[in-house]
Amino acid sequence: MTLLVMRPSRLDDFDDLMELAELSGPGFTSLPVDEELVQGRLEASQKAFSRQPDAPQQGKFLMMMEDVHSGTVAGCCAVKSGIGMERPFFNYRIITILQSSTVVDRRFSMDALVLTNEFMGYTEVGTLFLKKEFRGGGSGRLAAQSRYLLMAAAPDEFGDMVLAELRGVVTEDGISPFWEGVGRRFFNMSFQDADYHSGVTDGQFIMDLMPKYPIYVDLLSPEAREVIGRCHVEGIGAMKLLEWEGFRFERVVDIFDGGPQVSTARSNIRTIRESQEVIFEEGPETPDGPLALVSNDELNDFRVCWAHIERAGKPRVRLSPETMDALKIKPGHNGRIWVKDAK
């Protein structure tokens, strides 16, 4: 049986992270196929898990999903402690403009896109990508919820508000209808080029070239209007998980592909609210016990996996020897659990 664990990225994950970047496809801005950037992300993550980020409240935590038995890297996810401080975090806010004229007895409203940089200091969760052969069976939830258990393990490292970006509609050949209808007119470059420069530069080109005035949605092509606020088909499951956690779409979209951005207070995130601090003890495998996400609750070598648990009287919980090994803990360790379908 496959046992998957989320763990901090290491410098020797370079080849695996490059493979994930290549597999993620066009529009996955947070995983560009760039060796220098990938190496930089691994180095930044190592500093973050050591509580030594390049700047306070700006740790960039990258976690890898690993098959414990084979050592195969199955996917990744990430948490950025604070966005919008090291470089601008641009987005479009959709506002509604009401117009009326008593002279001709006309009254109507229309939406407009306004460029903003309003999420300074928010924590961002993202970069969730799994290889196809490892999708399903709870692996997506493991990756997604591990990010919130990481926040619970070290709350002082993260912001009070949390944001997530979802990839917008992009065709298999890398065409973004939103970009074709908006961005290309101002940047005079392909979606792939803009996507790449967004990942590897400080974003100054966005400030230089992006229109400074509202863009009326009704003036865009039908193809561009249709995809505003819609996520990529492969992100629908992720969107549902985010909504289940308490994230909400507040009419803010990505400036490149028009994908939705959702946010919530960290204290409102369901996994964090429902998680419990426990003491782990070792016991036999309990396949009939409650299924839970179990975490060693330690930032420096943070680990999470699924396991069947056995209650041993509050706050003690028994785990199998295999699970204890996966978490790199011994009996008596203080950890954290989130129980699936808890009553």
Secondary structure, DSSP 8 states (H G I E B T S, - for coil): ---EEEEE--GGGHHHHHHHHHHH-TT-TTS-S-HHHHHHHHHHHHHHHTT--SSTT--EEEEEEEETTT--EEEEEEEES--SSSS---EEEEEEEEEEETTTTEEEEEEEEEEE---TT-EEEEEEEE-GGG-STTHHHHHHHHHHHHHHH-GGGS-SEEEEE--B---TTS--HHHHHTHHHHH-S-HHHHHHHHHHS-SHHHHHHS-SS-EEGGGS-HHHHHTTT-B-GGGHHHHHHHHHHT-EEEEEE-TTT--EEEEEEGGG-HHHHH-EEEEEEE----TTS-EEEEE---STT--EEEEE-EE-STTEEEE-HHHHHHHT--TTEEEEEEETT--
